[in-house]
Amino acid sequence: MNAGTWFALCGAVIVGVGLFGLIVNPEPLRKILAFNLVGSGVFLIFGVIARRGAAAGLGGDPVPQALIITAIVVAFAATAMAIALLLRLFEETGEATLDPSDSGTEKRDAS
């Protein structure tokens, strides 16, 4: 196996672990982190695909690299916004959960 195959397999494993985390974990922060894992795995797989095209003699295309860099920046911004929303939810309700049966509405009604 060559390095490209190993990177592609690692990317697939990262995507799988991220999907497992999205399905299993009920906490929103862990879901955000799992979603970041899925994105990182996709970026790695996309980079491997772009590299294989260049290795096949098609010439180095800078477009896949630019797309990956842009996607990383967008993912970072989306993660920052999601965490800011989660912090705002925690400030408002006192809990960082999205479960309606666990929300702080009972606390607000009592006061």
Helices and strands as residue ranges (DSSP letters): H 3-24, H 28-53, I 54-58, H 62-93, G 100-102, H 105-110
